[in-house]
Amino acid sequence: MLALHEVAPGVLVATSRVMQTTSTVVVEAGRALLIDPAWMPDELDALVASLRERGLTVAEGFATHAHHDHLLWHPEFGSVPRWASARTAELARLERDALVAALGAGFPAELVELMGRVDAGSPTFDVELVVHDGHAPGHTAVWLPELRVLVAGDMLSDVELPLPFWPDDVPAYERALDVLEPYARSARVVIPGHGNVGTDALARLEADRRYLADMRRVGESTDPRRANPGMAQEYERLRELLA
């Protein structure tokens, strides 16, 4: 079963076996906000079971960005509002065919149908949306001000290098780090879209800045995340992009 662990009062996180993708549940007054549920069909089934065991009912959903592994849903989460930034909602609609193809041939039809059905808007929970174009256009971090928890989406990972995906805009990624800095400075807990929950948000942000600066200046970096699965390819991709 995909186990949920409490990382702050009323904030639960489960981690997928695929790419260490995280699913975040924010609980307020018995209501649950489900952020980026992911990602294999059996894990989504297990997430349904875990929520049921805790007596939690999903009231709203939120997708941090328009990549296939962050737009998923399950019928038993319910037909509730599912929000995203305006650009994320637009891309989820315009690029639906490519996003569905990325799920792979065997993905259950009922999950395919629900993938990416998000609307532009904000959850009714006590959260602040921090929108930028770092990892993807309209990428959004979710800040929980009372708890000082930063749900960072695909930023500030301890296992992934900075990934300035389409449109491959490295300056936009660097600007996004500037946008996130005050939240990282204040955060007690950071939840990345891939990797481990931590208490070191600012250190992660500074590591990302250092990596990008080194790659710009000398075309190489000693960042230890290079050794993690899939990162050697991304490292070479960024070298080519900046060359």
C-alpha positions in Angstrom: 0.0 0.0 0.0 1.1 3.6 -0.7 1.5 4.8 2.9 0.7 8.3 4.0 3.1 9.9 6.5 2.4 13.1 8.5 5.2 15.6 7.8 3.5 18.5 9.6 0.2 18.8 11.5 -2.5 18.0 9.0 -0.1 17.5 6.1 0.4 14.0 4.8 2.8 12.7 2.1 3.0 9.4 0.2 5.9 8.6 -2.1 5.6 6.5 -5.3 8.0 3.8 -6.3 8.4 5.6 -9.6 10.8 8.6 -9.6 10.0 9.1 -5.9 7.0 11.1 -7.0 5.1 12.6 -4.0 1.4 13.0 -3.4 0.4 15.6 -0.7 -2.7 15.8 1.3 -3.6 18.9 3.2 -6.3 18.5 5.9 -8.4 21.4 7.2 -11.5 20.9 9.3 -12.0 17.4 8.1 -11.6 18.4 4.4 -8.7 17.2 2.3 -6.9 19.1 -0.5 -5.1 16.5 -2.7 -2.0 17.9 -4.5 -0.5 16.0 -7.4 -1.8 12.4 -6.7 0.6 10.0 -8.3 1.2 7.9 -10.0 0.8 4.2 -10.9 -2.7 2.8 -11.0 -2.2 0.5 -8.1 -0.7 3.3 -6.1 -3.7 5.5 -6.8 -5.9 2.6 -5.6 -3.8 2.5 -2.5 -4.0 6.2 -1.9 -7.8 5.9 -2.1 -7.6 3.2 0.6 -5.2 5.2 2.8 -7.5 8.2 2.7 -10.5 6.0 3.5 -8.7 4.4 6.5 -8.1 7.9 7.9 -11.7 8.9 7.4 -10.7 11.6 4.9 -12.8 12.8 2.0 -11.2 14.7 -0.8 -12.8 18.2 -1.2 -10.5 19.7 -3.8 -7.5 18.9 -5.9 -4.6 20.9 -7.2 -2.0 20.2 -10.0 1.3 22.0 -9.7 2.1 21.8 -13.4 1.1 20.2 -16.7 3.2 17.1 -16.8 1.6 13.7 -17.1 2.7 12.5 -13.7 1.2 15.5 -11.9 -2.2 15.6 -13.6 -3.6 12.2 -12.4 -6.8 11.5 -10.6 -8.9 8.5 -9.4 -12.7 8.1 -9.7 -13.0 7.5 -6.0 -11.4 10.8 -5.1 -14.7 12.2 -6.4 -16.0 14.7 -8.8 -14.7 17.7 -6.9 -13.0 20.9 -8.1 -9.5 20.3 -9.5 -7.5 23.5 -9.7 -4.3 24.6 -11.4 -2.8 27.9 -12.6 -4.3 29.4 -15.7 -1.3 28.4 -17.9 -1.2 24.8 -16.5 -5.0 24.4 -17.2 -4.5 25.7 -20.7 -1.5 23.3 -21.4 -3.4 20.4 -19.9 -6.1 21.0 -22.5 -3.9 21.9 -25.5 -1.4 19.1 -25.0 -3.7 16.4 -23.8 -2.9 13.9 -26.6 0.9 14.0 -25.8 0.2 13.9 -22.0 -2.0 10.8 -22.4 0.6 9.1 -24.6 3.2 9.7 -21.9 1.2 7.5 -19.6 1.9 4.5 -21.7 -0.3 1.9 -23.5 -1.9 -0.1 -20.7 -3.0 2.7 -18.4 -6.6 2.1 -17.3 -9.1 4.0 -19.4 -11.0 5.4 -16.5 -7.7 7.0 -15.2 -6.8 8.3 -18.7 -10.2 10.0 -18.9 -9.7 11.8 -15.6 -6.1 12.9 -16.3 -5.6 16.6 -16.7 -9.2 17.7 -16.1 -8.2 20.8 -14.2 -9.6 24.3 -14.2 -7.9 27.6 -13.6 -8.5 28.7 -10.0 -7.4 28.5 -6.4 -8.3 26.1 -3.6 -10.5 27.3 -0.8 -8.0 26.1 1.7 -5.6 28.4 3.6 -2.9 28.2 1.0 -1.0 30.7 -1.1 -0.2 29.8 -4.8 3.3 30.8 -6.0 3.2 30.8 -9.8 6.3 30.9 -11.9 7.7 29.4 -15.2 10.7 27.6 -13.8 10.2 23.9 -14.4 7.2 24.4 -16.7 5.0 27.3 -17.8 2.6 28.1 -15.1 4.4 25.9 -12.6 3.0 26.5 -9.1 4.3 26.0 -5.6 1.7 25.8 -2.7 2.6 27.7 0.4 0.9 26.8 3.7 1.6 30.0 5.7 0.4 28.9 9.2 2.5 25.7 9.1 5.3 27.2 7.0 5.2 24.2 4.6 6.3 24.6 1.0 4.9 22.1 -1.5 7.4 22.9 -4.2 6.2 20.9 -7.2 9.1 19.8 -9.3 11.6 22.3 -7.7 13.9 22.1 -4.7 14.4 18.3 -5.0 17.2 16.5 -3.1 17.4 13.8 -5.8 16.8 15.7 -9.1 18.9 18.4 -10.6 17.2 21.6 -11.7 15.1 20.7 -14.8 14.2 23.6 -17.0 11.9 21.7 -19.2 10.0 23.1 -22.2 10.5 25.8 -23.2 14.0 25.1 -22.0 14.2 28.6 -20.5 17.1 28.6 -18.1 16.7 32.3 -17.2 13.0 31.5 -16.3 14.3 28.8 -13.9 16.7 31.2 -12.3 13.9 33.8 -11.9 11.7 31.1 -10.4 14.4 30.4 -7.7 14.3 34.1 -6.9 10.5 34.0 -6.5 10.8 30.9 -4.3 13.6 32.3 -2.1 11.5 34.1 0.6 9.3 31.0 1.0 12.4 28.8 1.2 13.9 31.1 3.9 10.7 30.8 6.0 9.8 27.2 5.4 10.0 24.6 8.2 9.2 21.8 5.7 9.7 21.5 2.0 7.9 18.8 -0.1 9.4 18.3 -3.5 7.5 16.7 -6.4 10.2 14.0 -6.6 12.4 13.1 -3.7 12.4 13.3 0.1 10.6 15.7 2.4 13.1 17.9 4.2 13.7 20.9 6.5 16.4 22.3 4.3 14.5 24.3 1.7 16.9 27.2 1.5 20.0 24.9 1.3 18.3 23.1 -1.7 17.6 26.4 -3.4 21.1 27.5 -2.9 22.4 24.2 -4.3 20.2 24.7 -7.4 21.5 28.2 -7.9 25.1 27.0 -7.5 24.5 24.2 -10.0 23.1 26.5 -12.7 25.8 29.1 -12.1 28.6 26.5 -12.4 27.0 25.1 -15.6 26.8 28.7 -17.0 30.4 29.6 -16.0 32.4 26.5 -16.7 30.0 24.0 -18.3 30.3 21.5 -15.5 29.2 20.8 -11.9 30.2 18.4 -9.1 26.6 18.3 -7.8 26.1 14.8 -6.2 22.6 14.5 -7.7 24.3 13.8 -11.1 24.7 10.2 -9.9 21.0 9.6 -9.4 18.9 7.7 -11.9 18.2 9.7 -15.1 20.2 12.7 -14.0 23.3 12.0 -16.2 21.2 12.5 -19.3 19.7 15.7 -17.9 23.1 17.0 -17.0 24.3 16.5 -20.6 21.2 18.1 -21.9 21.7 21.2 -19.9 25.4 21.4 -21.0 24.2 21.3 -24.6 21.5 23.9 -23.9 24.0 26.3 -22.4 26.8 25.7 -24.9 
